[in-house]
């Protein structure tokens, strides 16, 4: 995942503005803005802070028993992809990328299952694949 993707995901998950994010990273708004727009590259110390903040917001979704409780071998591939993006750990996401063709993953994003996405999964998918998913994909508890 690129620094730009991490910064965008941190923003989506935390609701921080670029100014607030800059404050958390002890850098200027201009620096954050340039990193997000790919006009500059952060230095090593800033990358370490970004990685730490990223872990705080994005990798807290741990499932100690893995995804066997939400997706079995008989689960349709699109549902499985959706569940890994929504609920999986970073390691499970990496395993998915190795085991499922990219075209299948992209199909799950381009034709998402309505009402099957968590806000965190939606934000992750939008940042990693630079696509906007409609709000109708979100799980509704009404």
N, C-alpha and C positions, 0 to 999 in steps of 0.2 A: 504494500500500500504506500502510495507516495505521501510526502509531507502535505501537499495540497489536499489530498483526500482525507488525511487524518484531521487537518484543521477544519475542513468542511463538516466532517462527521462530528467532531467535538462541538462545533457551533449548533448543529441540528439537535444533538442529544441534550446539550446543556441549556440551549436557548440564549447563550451569550452573544453579545454583539462583538464586532471586531475590536472595538475599544476595550470592552471588558475582557476579552480573550488576551489582548495585548497586555493588560494589567496583570493577569494571572501568569503570563510568561515573562514579565518584566522586560518587555520590549515596547517599541512605539507602535501606534496604529499604522503608520506608514509601512513599517516592516511587515506586519501581519498582512496588510493589504497586498504588498508586493509578492509575498510568498504565495498567497492564495491565487493571485493572477499570473503566477509563474514568471514574474519579472525579476526575481531575485531568489537566492537559495540561502536558507538559514545556516548559521555556523553550527559547529558540533554541539556546543553547550545549549543552544536554542533547540536543536533537534532532540537532545536528551530530555529537555523540559516538555517538548511537544509529545514525545513518546510516553513520558510519565503521565501527562494529562490525558492522553489518548487511552492508556490502560485504565485510568480511573473511570472514564465515561463509557468506553466501548467494550472492554473486555471483562466487565463485571458480570456478564451474563454466562455464568458457569453452570453446567449441568453435570453434577458429579457422576451420574450413572450413564452419561452419554445420551444419545438421542433415541436409543432403543425404545424408550417409553413413549415417544411421539411419532416414531416412524419405523415400521417393521419392513421386512423384505418385500411384503406384498403391497406396500404403499405405492401409489402411482408416483412416477418420477417427478412430475411437476409439484405435487404435494410435498414430496421429500425435499426438493430444492427449496421450496418456500419455507418449510419448517427449519431447515438448517440455517438459512439466512435470518429467520426470526429468532430462533432459540439456541442455535449452536454456539459452541466456543470457537475461538480462532482456529484451533487445531482441526475441529470438525469441518470448518469452512475450507481449510486447505485440503483435507481429504476429499471433500466434495469436488473441488476443482480438478483433482487428479482422477476421480472415478467417473465423473459425468462430463460428457462433451460440452464445450462452451456454448454451442448452439442451443442445447437443451436449457442451460442456465439462462441464456438470453431470452428464450421463449417464455420462461417463467416470469421474466420481467416485462417483456413486451405484451404479453397476454396474461396478466396476473390473475390469480384466483381472488375473486371478490369476497371481501369479508374474512380473509385469512391472514392478514398481515398485522403485526404489532407496530406501534409507532417507531420503536427502535429498529426493527427489521427493515421497515420502509426507509428510514433515514440511512441505514447502512447500505442498502441496495442503491439508493439514489446517489450516494457519494461515491461508492466503488465503481458504479457503471455509468455515472453522469447522466442518469435518466430520471425524469420526474414521474412518479406513480400517482394516480388519482387518489383522492381521499376515500373513494368508494372501496378501495382494497382493504381499508382498516377494519379490524375486528370491531363489531358493534355489540355492546352489552345492553342495548335498550330493549 
